[in-house]
Amino acid sequence: RWARMWAKSPRYQYLNTIDPKMLTGSFTKLTSSLSRRHTSILIWLHTRHTLLNAHLHRMARSDTPDCPHCPGIAEDVGHFIFGRPQYAHERHILSDKLRRYADQLPYLLTSSKVVPHLLNYVNNTGRFKPTFGDV
């Protein structure tokens, strides 16, 4: 019953593109060796419920969904990881480690081999330091 209700949720479509096996325990397995802080960051990135302007604007906590440095472009998870010019150096480091997989959000969020590199990227950007401190 719960699975049918979940399949009708608007969040299901998005999360299913990221990790179709999320409800079968793959996320639990992925995060079992991570700290609570790292698990929270992954949940934020999976669900798009972050302290980025696109989400804050939906909650009326930001005047605009736009990136503060890229007018007209929503500051969402995709922009945070792949598009923000200020993080080009951090993205280059991530790309060097992951090669051809560095631009695939589902892979970044679900591969146990990749998650530590993604968390290093998040830490190096400093974007979530006010909330999480050093990641």
A tleap script that builds the chain and sets N, CA, C and O, in Angstrom:
source leaprc.protein.ff14SB
mol = sequence {
  NARG TRP ALA ARG MET TRP ALA LYS SER PRO
  ARG TYR GLN TYR LEU ASN THR ILE ASP PRO
  LYS MET LEU THR GLY SER PHE THR LYS LEU
  THR SER SER LEU SER ARG ARG HIE THR SER
  ILE LEU ILE TRP LEU HIE THR ARG HIE THR
  LEU LEU ASN ALA HIE LEU HIE ARG MET ALA
  ARG SER ASP THR PRO ASP CYS PRO HIE CYS
  PRO GLY ILE ALA GLU ASP VAL GLY HIE PHE
  ILE PHE GLY ARG PRO GLN TYR ALA HIE GLU
  ARG HIE ILE LEU SER ASP LYS LEU ARG ARG
  TYR ALA ASP GLN LEU PRO TYR LEU LEU THR
  SER SER LYS VAL VAL PRO HIE LEU LEU ASN
  TYR VAL ASN ASN THR GLY ARG PHE LYS PRO
  THR PHE GLY ASP CVAL
}
set mol.1.N position { 0.817 -1.189 0.000 }
set mol.1.CA position { 0.000 0.000 0.000 }
set mol.1.C position { 0.869 1.264 0.000 }
set mol.1.O position { 0.646 2.185 -0.786 }
set mol.2.N position { 1.861 1.289 0.897 }
set mol.2.CA position { 2.720 2.461 0.982 }
set mol.2.C position { 3.458 2.687 -0.334 }
set mol.2.O position { 3.605 3.825 -0.778 }
set mol.3.N position { 3.918 1.615 -0.953 }
set mol.3.CA position { 4.650 1.734 -2.222 }
set mol.3.C position { 3.769 2.336 -3.314 }
set mol.3.O position { 4.257 3.108 -4.139 }
set mol.4.N position { 2.490 2.000 -3.332 }
set mol.4.CA position { 1.578 2.590 -4.325 }
set mol.4.C position { 1.391 4.078 -4.067 }
set mol.4.O position { 1.367 4.876 -5.004 }
set mol.5.N position { 1.260 4.452 -2.796 }
set mol.5.CA position { 1.106 5.871 -2.457 }
set mol.5.C position { 2.367 6.639 -2.843 }
set mol.5.O position { 2.291 7.738 -3.392 }
set mol.6.N position { 3.520 6.053 -2.554 }
set mol.6.CA position { 4.796 6.697 -2.873 }
set mol.6.C position { 4.942 6.884 -4.380 }
set mol.6.O position { 5.432 7.920 -4.829 }
set mol.7.N position { 4.525 5.898 -5.158 }
set mol.7.CA position { 4.638 5.975 -6.622 }
set mol.7.C position { 3.802 7.117 -7.197 }
set mol.7.O position { 4.086 7.594 -8.296 }
set mol.8.N position { 2.797 7.552 -6.484 }
set mol.8.CA position { 1.962 8.671 -6.936 }
set mol.8.C position { 2.518 10.026 -6.495 }
set mol.8.O position { 2.040 11.065 -6.950 }
set mol.9.N position { 3.499 10.026 -5.636 }
set mol.9.CA position { 4.067 11.270 -5.117 }
set mol.9.C position { 4.849 12.005 -6.203 }
set mol.9.O position { 5.503 11.367 -7.028 }
set mol.10.N position { 4.792 13.337 -6.216 }
set mol.10.CA position { 5.593 14.087 -7.198 }
set mol.10.C position { 7.096 13.920 -6.971 }
set mol.10.O position { 7.882 14.089 -7.903 }
set mol.11.N position { 7.495 13.596 -5.769 }
set mol.11.CA position { 8.917 13.405 -5.476 }
set mol.11.C position { 9.436 12.081 -6.012 }
set mol.11.O position { 10.633 11.924 -6.254 }
set mol.12.N position { 8.525 11.129 -6.197 }
set mol.12.CA position { 8.910 9.798 -6.677 }
set mol.12.C position { 9.609 9.879 -8.031 }
set mol.12.O position { 10.650 9.253 -8.228 }
set mol.13.N position { 9.051 10.637 -8.957 }
set mol.13.CA position { 9.619 10.716 -10.305 }
set mol.13.C position { 11.073 11.174 -10.256 }
set mol.13.O position { 11.936 10.588 -10.911 }
set mol.14.N position { 11.341 12.214 -9.485 }
set mol.14.CA position { 12.708 12.723 -9.392 }
set mol.14.C position { 13.627 11.714 -8.716 }
set mol.14.O position { 14.681 11.379 -9.257 }
set mol.15.N position { 13.239 11.224 -7.537 }
set mol.15.CA position { 14.101 10.293 -6.817 }
set mol.15.C position { 14.302 8.992 -7.576 }
set mol.15.O position { 15.359 8.370 -7.470 }
set mol.16.N position { 13.309 8.579 -8.331 }
set mol.16.CA position { 13.438 7.358 -9.116 }
set mol.16.C position { 14.480 7.519 -10.228 }
set mol.16.O position { 15.122 6.540 -10.610 }
set mol.17.N position { 14.658 8.732 -10.750 }
set mol.17.CA position { 15.699 8.941 -11.761 }
set mol.17.C position { 17.089 8.937 -11.125 }
set mol.17.O position { 18.069 8.579 -11.778 }
set mol.18.N position { 17.174 9.329 -9.870 }
set mol.18.CA position { 18.456 9.334 -9.158 }
set mol.18.C position { 18.828 7.927 -8.707 }
set mol.18.O position { 19.931 7.451 -8.978 }
set mol.19.N position { 17.893 7.263 -8.013 }
set mol.19.CA position { 18.181 5.950 -7.447 }
set mol.19.C position { 16.911 5.106 -7.420 }
set mol.19.O position { 16.165 5.143 -6.441 }
set mol.20.N position { 16.657 4.345 -8.488 }
set mol.20.CA position { 15.431 3.533 -8.540 }
set mol.20.C position { 15.344 2.499 -7.414 }
set mol.20.O position { 14.250 2.037 -7.089 }
set mol.21.N position { 16.458 2.136 -6.826 }
set mol.21.CA position { 16.474 1.117 -5.776 }
set mol.21.C position { 16.532 1.713 -4.374 }
set mol.21.O position { 16.778 0.997 -3.403 }
set mol.22.N position { 16.306 3.016 -4.266 }
set mol.22.CA position { 16.467 3.688 -2.980 }
set mol.22.C position { 15.638 3.041 -1.867 }
set mol.22.O position { 16.113 2.909 -0.740 }
set mol.23.N position { 14.429 2.645 -2.171 }
set mol.23.CA position { 13.562 2.079 -1.144 }
set mol.23.C position { 13.856 0.616 -0.843 }
set mol.23.O position { 13.274 0.051 0.083 }
set mol.24.N position { 14.738 -0.001 -1.599 }
set mol.24.CA position { 15.067 -1.406 -1.353 }
set mol.24.C position { 16.261 -1.557 -0.426 }
set mol.24.O position { 16.752 -2.667 -0.221 }
set mol.25.N position { 16.723 -0.472 0.125 }
set mol.25.CA position { 17.823 -0.541 1.074 }
set mol.25.C position { 19.156 -0.097 0.516 }
set mol.25.O position { 20.148 -0.104 1.244 }
set mol.26.N position { 19.218 0.288 -0.743 }
set mol.26.CA position { 20.511 0.691 -1.314 }
set mol.26.C position { 21.038 1.963 -0.646 }
set mol.26.O position { 22.245 2.109 -0.453 }
set mol.27.N position { 20.147 2.871 -0.298 }
set mol.27.CA position { 20.595 4.114 0.354 }
set mol.27.C position { 21.110 3.818 1.757 }
set mol.27.O position { 22.113 4.387 2.189 }
set mol.28.N position { 20.426 2.930 2.463 }
set mol.28.CA position { 20.876 2.538 3.798 }
set mol.28.C position { 22.250 1.894 3.725 }
set mol.28.O position { 23.123 2.176 4.546 }
set mol.29.N position { 22.433 1.038 2.750 }
set mol.29.CA position { 23.734 0.389 2.574 }
set mol.29.C position { 24.807 1.415 2.220 }
set mol.29.O position { 25.926 1.356 2.731 }
set mol.30.N position { 24.458 2.354 1.344 }
set mol.30.CA position { 25.398 3.391 0.925 }
set mol.30.C position { 25.851 4.239 2.106 }
set mol.30.O position { 27.022 4.607 2.198 }
set mol.31.N position { 24.929 4.549 3.006 }
set mol.31.CA position { 25.236 5.476 4.095 }
set mol.31.C position { 25.627 4.788 5.398 }
set mol.31.O position { 25.924 5.466 6.382 }
set mol.32.N position { 25.634 3.476 5.425 }
set mol.32.CA position { 25.894 2.758 6.678 }
set mol.32.C position { 27.260 3.078 7.281 }
set mol.32.O position { 27.426 3.021 8.499 }
set mol.33.N position { 28.224 3.409 6.449 }
set mol.33.CA position { 29.564 3.705 6.974 }
set mol.33.C position { 29.849 5.207 7.045 }
set mol.33.O position { 30.961 5.615 7.378 }
set mol.34.N position { 28.845 6.023 6.733 }
set mol.34.CA position { 29.037 7.474 6.752 }
set mol.34.C position { 28.600 8.065 8.083 }
set mol.34.O position { 27.787 7.484 8.801 }
set mol.35.N position { 29.148 9.219 8.398 }
set mol.35.CA position { 28.718 9.935 9.596 }
set mol.35.C position { 27.314 10.493 9.376 }
set mol.35.O position { 26.827 10.543 8.246 }
set mol.36.N position { 26.683 10.903 10.438 }
set mol.36.CA position { 25.346 11.499 10.343 }
set mol.36.C position { 25.383 12.763 9.478 }
set mol.36.O position { 24.463 13.019 8.701 }
set mol.37.N position { 26.433 13.531 9.617 }
set mol.37.CA position { 26.594 14.764 8.831 }
set mol.37.C position { 26.650 14.451 7.333 }
set mol.37.O position { 25.976 15.102 6.534 }
set mol.38.N position { 27.442 13.471 6.963 }
set mol.38.CA position { 27.566 13.094 5.553 }
set mol.38.C position { 26.255 12.504 5.015 }
set mol.38.O position { 25.858 12.778 3.883 }
set mol.39.N position { 25.601 11.703 5.833 }
set mol.39.CA position { 24.310 11.148 5.429 }
set mol.39.C position { 23.294 12.264 5.220 }
set mol.39.O position { 22.522 12.223 4.262 }
set mol.40.N position { 23.285 13.247 6.091 }
set mol.40.CA position { 22.366 14.382 5.939 }
set mol.40.C position { 22.613 15.131 4.638 }
set mol.40.O position { 21.669 15.525 3.953 }
set mol.41.N position { 23.861 15.324 4.304 }
set mol.41.CA position { 24.182 16.016 3.053 }
set mol.41.C position { 23.674 15.210 1.861 }
set mol.41.O position { 23.087 15.770 0.936 }
set mol.42.N position { 23.896 13.908 1.882 }
set mol.42.CA position { 23.398 13.073 0.782 }
set mol.42.C position { 21.874 13.117 0.682 }
set mol.42.O position { 21.323 13.160 -0.417 }
set mol.43.N position { 21.204 13.105 1.814 }
set mol.43.CA position { 19.740 13.210 1.787 }
set mol.43.C position { 19.336 14.548 1.188 }
set mol.43.O position { 18.429 14.606 0.358 }
set mol.44.N position { 19.990 15.609 1.594 }
set mol.44.CA position { 19.700 16.938 1.029 }
set mol.44.C position { 19.847 16.910 -0.484 }
set mol.44.O position { 18.967 17.377 -1.207 }
set mol.45.N position { 20.946 16.368 -0.957 }
set mol.45.CA position { 21.200 16.362 -2.396 }
set mol.45.C position { 20.231 15.434 -3.131 }
set mol.45.O position { 19.804 15.746 -4.242 }
set mol.46.N position { 19.887 14.321 -2.536 }
set mol.46.CA position { 18.921 13.400 -3.150 }
set mol.46.C position { 17.547 14.053 -3.289 }
set mol.46.O position { 16.909 13.962 -4.338 }
set mol.47.N position { 17.105 14.703 -2.235 }
set mol.47.CA position { 15.730 15.218 -2.191 }
set mol.47.C position { 15.604 16.647 -2.704 }
set mol.47.O position { 14.490 17.133 -2.896 }
set mol.48.N position { 16.717 17.322 -2.928 }
set mol.48.CA position { 16.746 18.725 -3.348 }
set mol.48.C position { 16.268 19.665 -2.248 }
set mol.48.O position { 15.991 20.833 -2.518 }
set mol.49.N position { 16.168 19.176 -1.014 }
set mol.49.CA position { 15.794 20.013 0.122 }
set mol.49.C position { 17.072 20.525 0.763 }
set mol.49.O position { 17.545 19.991 1.766 }
set mol.50.N position { 17.614 21.561 0.166 }
set mol.50.CA position { 18.915 22.080 0.550 }
set mol.50.C position { 18.821 23.546 0.930 }
set mol.50.O position { 17.758 24.158 0.829 }
set mol.51.N position { 19.927 24.096 1.363 }
set mol.51.CA position { 19.986 25.523 1.630 }
set mol.51.C position { 20.421 26.284 0.383 }
set mol.51.O position { 21.104 27.304 0.474 }
set mol.52.N position { 20.023 25.786 -0.766 }
set mol.52.CA position { 20.268 26.480 -2.019 }
set mol.52.C position { 19.024 27.299 -2.346 }
set mol.52.O position { 17.917 26.934 -1.951 }
set mol.53.N position { 19.200 28.393 -3.059 }
set mol.53.CA position { 18.112 29.341 -3.268 }
set mol.53.C position { 16.869 28.765 -3.940 }
set mol.53.O position { 15.761 29.216 -3.650 }
set mol.54.N position { 17.017 27.794 -4.818 }
set mol.54.CA position { 15.842 27.226 -5.490 }
set mol.54.C position { 14.885 26.636 -4.452 }
set mol.54.O position { 13.674 26.838 -4.543 }
set mol.55.N position { 15.409 25.921 -3.484 }
set mol.55.CA position { 14.564 25.343 -2.440 }
set mol.55.C position { 14.108 26.411 -1.452 }
set mol.55.O position { 12.941 26.438 -1.063 }
set mol.56.N position { 15.009 27.280 -1.050 }
set mol.56.CA position { 14.647 28.329 -0.092 }
set mol.56.C position { 13.547 29.235 -0.641 }
set mol.56.O position { 12.684 29.690 0.109 }
set mol.57.N position { 13.576 29.494 -1.934 }
set mol.57.CA position { 12.551 30.330 -2.550 }
set mol.57.C position { 11.176 29.648 -2.491 }
set mol.57.O position { 10.164 30.311 -2.262 }
set mol.58.N position { 11.140 28.337 -2.695 }
set mol.58.CA position { 9.873 27.603 -2.595 }
set mol.58.C position { 9.287 27.688 -1.191 }
set mol.58.O position { 8.071 27.612 -1.015 }
set mol.59.N position { 10.149 27.845 -0.195 }
set mol.59.CA position { 9.701 27.942 1.195 }
set mol.59.C position { 9.567 29.400 1.654 }
set mol.59.O position { 9.354 29.658 2.839 }
set mol.60.N position { 9.691 30.346 0.727 }
set mol.60.CA position { 9.604 31.778 1.024 }
set mol.60.C position { 10.707 32.236 1.980 }
set mol.60.O position { 10.490 33.127 2.801 }
set mol.61.N position { 11.882 31.629 1.871 }
set mol.61.CA position { 13.039 32.009 2.687 }
set mol.61.C position { 14.086 32.759 1.869 }
set mol.61.O position { 15.100 33.212 2.401 }
set mol.62.N position { 13.827 32.882 0.577 }
set mol.62.CA position { 14.713 33.619 -0.319 }
set mol.62.C position { 13.845 34.399 -1.293 }
set mol.62.O position { 12.797 33.922 -1.728 }
set mol.63.N position { 14.291 35.600 -1.629 }
set mol.63.CA position { 13.524 36.438 -2.553 }
set mol.63.C position { 13.529 35.895 -3.971 }
set mol.63.O position { 12.617 36.169 -4.751 }
set mol.64.N position { 14.548 35.130 -4.302 }
set mol.64.CA position { 14.699 34.634 -5.664 }
set mol.64.C position { 15.253 33.214 -5.656 }
set mol.64.O position { 16.006 32.856 -4.751 }
set mol.65.N position { 14.893 32.398 -6.649 }
set mol.65.CA position { 15.492 31.065 -6.741 }
set mol.65.C position { 16.867 31.096 -7.408 }
set mol.65.O position { 17.551 30.075 -7.479 }
set mol.66.N position { 17.264 32.259 -7.890 }
set mol.66.CA position { 18.496 32.375 -8.675 }
set mol.66.C position { 19.758 32.257 -7.826 }
set mol.66.O position { 19.784 32.597 -6.644 }
set mol.67.N position { 20.781 31.769 -8.473 }
set mol.67.CA position { 22.118 31.725 -7.886 }
set mol.67.C position { 22.576 33.170 -7.662 }
set mol.67.O position { 22.371 34.018 -8.530 }
set mol.68.N position { 23.186 33.457 -6.525 }
set mol.68.CA position { 23.637 34.829 -6.275 }
set mol.68.C position { 24.706 35.304 -7.261 }
set mol.68.O position { 24.907 36.508 -7.427 }
set mol.69.N position { 25.384 34.371 -7.909 }
set mol.69.CA position { 26.459 34.731 -8.835 }
set mol.69.C position { 26.077 34.551 -10.299 }
set mol.69.O position { 26.823 34.960 -11.189 }
set mol.70.N position { 24.923 33.943 -10.553 }
set mol.70.CA position { 24.495 33.646 -11.925 }
set mol.70.C position { 23.044 34.085 -12.117 }
set mol.70.O position { 22.144 33.245 -12.099 }
set mol.71.N position { 22.801 35.384 -12.301 }
set mol.71.CA position { 21.421 35.857 -12.446 }
set mol.71.C position { 20.681 35.113 -13.557 }
set mol.71.O position { 21.223 34.875 -14.637 }
set mol.72.N position { 19.429 34.753 -13.264 }
set mol.72.CA position { 18.610 34.063 -14.244 }
set mol.72.C position { 18.760 32.555 -14.240 }
set mol.72.O position { 18.061 31.866 -14.984 }
set mol.73.N position { 19.658 32.025 -13.416 }
set mol.73.CA position { 19.870 30.573 -13.323 }
set mol.73.C position { 19.542 30.136 -11.899 }
set mol.73.O position { 20.110 30.651 -10.936 }
set mol.74.N position { 18.628 29.189 -11.773 }
set mol.74.CA position { 18.223 28.709 -10.454 }
set mol.74.C position { 19.394 28.028 -9.754 }
set mol.74.O position { 20.125 27.239 -10.353 }
set mol.75.N position { 19.552 28.348 -8.490 }
set mol.75.CA position { 20.587 27.698 -7.689 }
set mol.75.C position { 19.986 26.415 -7.108 }
set mol.75.O position { 19.467 26.397 -5.991 }
set mol.76.N position { 20.073 25.356 -7.894 }
set mol.76.CA position { 19.580 24.058 -7.459 }
set mol.76.C position { 20.761 23.090 -7.357 }
set mol.76.O position { 21.912 23.489 -7.531 }
set mol.77.N position { 20.477 21.840 -7.079 }
set mol.77.CA position { 21.547 20.852 -6.893 }
set mol.77.C position { 22.389 20.707 -8.158 }
set mol.77.O position { 23.616 20.650 -8.086 }
set mol.78.N position { 21.740 20.648 -9.303 }
set mol.78.CA position { 22.488 20.528 -10.558 }
set mol.78.C position { 23.425 21.696 -10.791 }
set mol.78.O position { 24.572 21.505 -11.196 }
set mol.79.N position { 22.945 22.904 -10.539 }
set mol.79.CA position { 23.788 24.085 -10.723 }
set mol.79.C position { 24.919 24.096 -9.691 }
set mol.79.O position { 26.054 24.447 -10.015 }
set mol.80.N position { 24.609 23.715 -8.462 }
set mol.80.CA position { 25.623 23.677 -7.411 }
set mol.80.C position { 26.764 22.728 -7.776 }
set mol.80.O position { 27.934 23.054 -7.573 }
set mol.81.N position { 26.430 21.571 -8.305 }
set mol.81.CA position { 27.475 20.581 -8.609 }
set mol.81.C position { 28.120 20.809 -9.971 }
set mol.81.O position { 29.333 20.663 -10.114 }
set mol.82.N position { 27.320 21.166 -10.969 }
set mol.82.CA position { 27.833 21.185 -12.340 }
set mol.82.C position { 28.020 22.564 -12.958 }
set mol.82.O position { 28.789 22.701 -13.909 }
set mol.83.N position { 27.345 23.582 -12.451 }
set mol.83.CA position { 27.312 24.815 -13.220 }
set mol.83.C position { 27.912 26.062 -12.625 }
set mol.83.O position { 28.289 26.970 -13.366 }
set mol.84.N position { 28.014 26.138 -11.332 }
set mol.84.CA position { 28.427 27.396 -10.730 }
set mol.84.C position { 29.891 27.700 -11.065 }
set mol.84.O position { 30.783 26.933 -10.700 }
set mol.85.N position { 30.141 28.821 -11.761 }
set mol.85.CA position { 31.505 29.135 -12.198 }
set mol.85.C position { 32.504 29.280 -11.047 }
set mol.85.O position { 33.686 28.983 -11.219 }
set mol.86.N position { 32.045 29.730 -9.886 }
set mol.86.CA position { 32.952 29.910 -8.745 }
set mol.86.C position { 33.551 28.588 -8.260 }
set mol.86.O position { 34.566 28.585 -7.564 }
set mol.87.N position { 32.930 27.475 -8.624 }
set mol.87.CA position { 33.411 26.176 -8.172 }
set mol.87.C position { 34.130 25.407 -9.278 }
set mol.87.O position { 34.239 24.182 -9.215 }
set mol.88.N position { 34.609 26.105 -10.263 }
set mol.88.CA position { 35.282 25.445 -11.392 }
set mol.88.C position { 36.499 24.642 -10.926 }
set mol.88.O position { 36.723 23.526 -11.395 }
set mol.89.N position { 37.277 25.200 -10.014 }
set mol.89.CA position { 38.467 24.495 -9.530 }
set mol.89.C position { 38.069 23.212 -8.787 }
set mol.89.O position { 38.650 22.151 -9.018 }
set mol.90.N position { 37.086 23.316 -7.902 }
set mol.90.CA position { 36.623 22.152 -7.154 }
set mol.90.C position { 36.032 21.095 -8.092 }
set mol.90.O position { 36.227 19.896 -7.898 }
set mol.91.N position { 35.304 21.567 -9.115 }
set mol.91.CA position { 34.712 20.651 -10.099 }
set mol.91.C position { 35.800 19.971 -10.914 }
set mol.91.O position { 35.664 18.800 -11.267 }
set mol.92.N position { 36.877 20.688 -11.216 }
set mol.92.CA position { 38.004 20.112 -11.959 }
set mol.92.C position { 38.641 18.971 -11.148 }
set mol.92.O position { 38.973 17.922 -11.700 }
set mol.93.N position { 38.805 19.181 -9.861 }
set mol.93.CA position { 39.355 18.131 -8.995 }
set mol.93.C position { 38.444 16.911 -9.004 }
set mol.93.O position { 38.916 15.779 -9.104 }
set mol.94.N position { 37.132 17.142 -8.900 }
set mol.94.CA position { 36.165 16.047 -8.952 }
set mol.94.C position { 36.238 15.317 -10.290 }
set mol.94.O position { 36.225 14.087 -10.335 }
set mol.95.N position { 36.314 16.074 -11.366 }
set mol.95.CA position { 36.395 15.471 -12.707 }
set mol.95.C position { 37.666 14.656 -12.894 }
set mol.95.O position { 37.639 13.601 -13.528 }
set mol.96.N position { 38.766 15.132 -12.354 }
set mol.96.CA position { 40.016 14.378 -12.450 }
set mol.96.C position { 39.911 13.021 -11.757 }
set mol.96.O position { 40.460 12.027 -12.231 }
set mol.97.N position { 39.207 12.993 -10.644 }
set mol.97.CA position { 39.063 11.741 -9.891 }
set mol.97.C position { 38.088 10.777 -10.568 }
set mol.97.O position { 38.305 9.565 -10.573 }
set mol.98.N position { 37.006 11.330 -11.144 }
set mol.98.CA position { 35.921 10.474 -11.631 }
set mol.98.C position { 35.877 10.300 -13.131 }
set mol.98.O position { 35.169 9.429 -13.638 }
set mol.99.N position { 36.620 11.115 -13.844 }
set mol.99.CA position { 36.662 11.065 -15.307 }
set mol.99.C position { 35.281 11.208 -15.920 }
set mol.99.O position { 34.578 12.179 -15.641 }
set mol.100.N position { 34.889 10.270 -16.739 }
set mol.100.CA position { 33.663 10.415 -17.533 }
set mol.100.C position { 32.385 10.377 -16.706 }
set mol.100.O position { 31.328 10.762 -17.205 }
set mol.101.N position { 32.450 9.926 -15.466 }
set mol.101.CA position { 31.256 9.839 -14.630 }
set mol.101.C position { 31.005 11.109 -13.818 }
set mol.101.O position { 29.999 11.199 -13.114 }
set mol.102.N position { 31.879 12.062 -13.902 }
set mol.102.CA position { 31.783 13.260 -13.067 }
set mol.102.C position { 30.584 14.133 -13.387 }
set mol.102.O position { 30.246 15.016 -12.598 }
set mol.103.N position { 29.934 13.916 -14.515 }
set mol.103.CA position { 28.794 14.757 -14.870 }
set mol.103.C position { 27.468 14.000 -14.826 }
set mol.103.O position { 26.489 14.414 -15.446 }
set mol.104.N position { 27.444 12.902 -14.098 }
set mol.104.CA position { 26.228 12.085 -14.001 }
set mol.104.C position { 25.725 12.097 -12.560 }
set mol.104.O position { 26.238 11.372 -11.707 }
set mol.105.N position { 24.717 12.929 -12.300 }
set mol.105.CA position { 24.207 13.100 -10.941 }
set mol.105.C position { 23.786 11.781 -10.286 }
set mol.105.O position { 24.142 11.556 -9.129 }
set mol.106.N position { 23.052 10.903 -10.964 }
set mol.106.CA position { 22.702 9.640 -10.298 }
set mol.106.C position { 23.929 8.860 -9.832 }
set mol.106.O position { 23.922 8.294 -8.739 }
set mol.107.N position { 24.963 8.825 -10.634 }
set mol.107.CA position { 26.182 8.110 -10.258 }
set mol.107.C position { 26.861 8.789 -9.065 }
set mol.107.O position { 27.329 8.115 -8.147 }
set mol.108.N position { 26.912 10.109 -9.082 }
set mol.108.CA position { 27.537 10.842 -7.979 }
set mol.108.C position { 26.831 10.581 -6.650 }
set mol.108.O position { 27.473 10.529 -5.601 }
set mol.109.N position { 25.526 10.420 -6.699 }
set mol.109.CA position { 24.745 10.278 -5.474 }
set mol.109.C position { 24.528 8.847 -5.018 }
set mol.109.O position { 24.028 8.628 -3.915 }
set mol.110.N position { 24.892 7.860 -5.839 }
set mol.110.CA position { 24.573 6.477 -5.465 }
set mol.110.C position { 25.758 5.523 -5.429 }
set mol.110.O position { 25.615 4.404 -4.937 }
set mol.111.N position { 26.892 5.915 -5.919 }
set mol.111.CA position { 28.039 5.004 -5.949 }
set mol.111.C position { 28.891 5.161 -4.690 }
set mol.111.O position { 29.351 6.258 -4.373 }
set mol.112.N position { 29.093 4.071 -3.989 }
set mol.112.CA position { 29.884 4.122 -2.757 }
set mol.112.C position { 31.333 4.521 -3.032 }
set mol.112.O position { 32.009 5.043 -2.146 }
set mol.113.N position { 31.807 4.281 -4.237 }
set mol.113.CA position { 33.175 4.671 -4.598 }
set mol.113.C position { 33.273 6.173 -4.863 }
set mol.113.O position { 34.345 6.763 -4.726 }
set mol.114.N position { 32.173 6.779 -5.236 }
set mol.114.CA position { 32.163 8.173 -5.667 }
set mol.114.C position { 31.752 9.132 -4.550 }
set mol.114.O position { 32.211 10.273 -4.510 }
set mol.115.N position { 30.896 8.672 -3.650 }
set mol.115.CA position { 30.365 9.559 -2.613 }
set mol.115.C position { 31.461 10.281 -1.827 }
set mol.115.O position { 31.306 11.473 -1.562 }
set mol.116.N position { 32.559 9.627 -1.441 }
set mol.116.CA position { 33.607 10.384 -0.729 }
set mol.116.C position { 34.162 11.553 -1.552 }
set mol.116.O position { 34.476 12.605 -0.996 }
set mol.117.N position { 34.283 11.374 -2.864 }
set mol.117.CA position { 34.765 12.462 -3.723 }
set mol.117.C position { 33.732 13.580 -3.809 }
set mol.117.O position { 34.084 14.760 -3.820 }
set mol.118.N position { 32.459 13.205 -3.868 }
set mol.118.CA position { 31.394 14.207 -3.879 }
set mol.118.C position { 31.384 14.992 -2.569 }
set mol.118.O position { 31.230 16.213 -2.580 }
set mol.119.N position { 31.546 14.308 -1.455 }
set mol.119.CA position { 31.571 14.991 -0.165 }
set mol.119.C position { 32.787 15.910 -0.051 }
set mol.119.O position { 32.698 16.978 0.556 }
set mol.120.N position { 33.908 15.511 -0.621 }
set mol.120.CA position { 35.075 16.408 -0.661 }
set mol.120.C position { 34.762 17.656 -1.479 }
set mol.120.O position { 35.141 18.764 -1.099 }
set mol.121.N position { 34.073 17.477 -2.595 }
set mol.121.CA position { 33.662 18.614 -3.420 }
set mol.121.C position { 32.783 19.559 -2.605 }
set mol.121.O position { 33.007 20.769 -2.591 }
set mol.122.N position { 31.785 19.000 -1.929 }
set mol.122.CA position { 30.883 19.823 -1.113 }
set mol.122.C position { 31.684 20.585 -0.059 }
set mol.122.O position { 31.464 21.779 0.148 }
set mol.123.N position { 32.597 19.907 0.597 }
set mol.123.CA position { 33.418 20.569 1.615 }
set mol.123.C position { 34.274 21.673 1.004 }
set mol.123.O position { 34.353 22.774 1.549 }
set mol.124.N position { 34.911 21.382 -0.117 }
set mol.124.CA position { 35.815 22.352 -0.733 }
set mol.124.C position { 35.100 23.599 -1.242 }
set mol.124.O position { 35.698 24.673 -1.306 }
set mol.125.N position { 33.814 23.467 -1.608 }
set mol.125.CA position { 33.071 24.658 -2.043 }
set mol.125.C position { 32.761 25.568 -0.866 }
set mol.125.O position { 32.655 26.784 -1.031 }
set mol.126.N position { 32.617 24.996 0.309 }
set mol.126.CA position { 32.282 25.787 1.486 }
set mol.126.C position { 30.823 26.222 1.535 }
set mol.126.O position { 30.430 26.955 2.443 }
set mol.127.N position { 30.025 25.788 0.586 }
set mol.127.CA position { 28.634 26.269 0.483 }
set mol.127.C position { 27.778 25.872 1.687 }
set mol.127.O position { 26.888 26.625 2.082 }
set mol.128.N position { 28.034 24.710 2.270 }
set mol.128.CA position { 27.215 24.258 3.392 }
set mol.128.C position { 27.932 24.381 4.737 }
set mol.128.O position { 27.452 23.855 5.742 }
set mol.129.N position { 29.066 25.065 4.767 }
set mol.129.CA position { 29.815 25.193 6.032 }
set mol.129.C position { 29.042 25.883 7.134 }
set mol.129.O position { 29.189 25.493 8.292 }
set mol.130.N position { 28.220 26.892 6.844 }
set mol.130.CA position { 27.464 27.497 7.945 }
set mol.130.C position { 26.555 26.497 8.680 }
set mol.130.O position { 26.287 26.655 9.871 }
set mol.131.N position { 26.094 25.484 7.971 }
set mol.131.CA position { 25.210 24.480 8.578 }
set mol.131.C position { 25.971 23.286 9.104 }
set mol.131.O position { 25.725 22.837 10.224 }
set mol.132.N position { 26.898 22.761 8.310 }
set mol.132.CA position { 27.567 21.510 8.644 }
set mol.132.C position { 28.999 21.669 9.128 }
set mol.132.O position { 29.598 20.699 9.592 }
set mol.133.N position { 29.556 22.851 9.033 }
set mol.133.CA position { 30.965 23.007 9.356 }
set mol.133.C position { 31.810 22.301 8.304 }
set mol.133.O position { 31.386 22.162 7.157 }
set mol.134.N position { 32.993 21.859 8.684 }
set mol.134.CA position { 33.815 21.101 7.744 }
set mol.134.C position { 33.182 19.742 7.504 }
set mol.134.O position { 32.864 19.008 8.440 }
set mol.135.N position { 33.010 19.431 6.248 }
set mol.135.CA position { 32.415 18.151 5.874 }
set mol.135.C position { 33.543 17.167 5.766 }
set mol.135.O position { 33.314 15.997 5.460 }
savepdb mol mol.pdb
quit
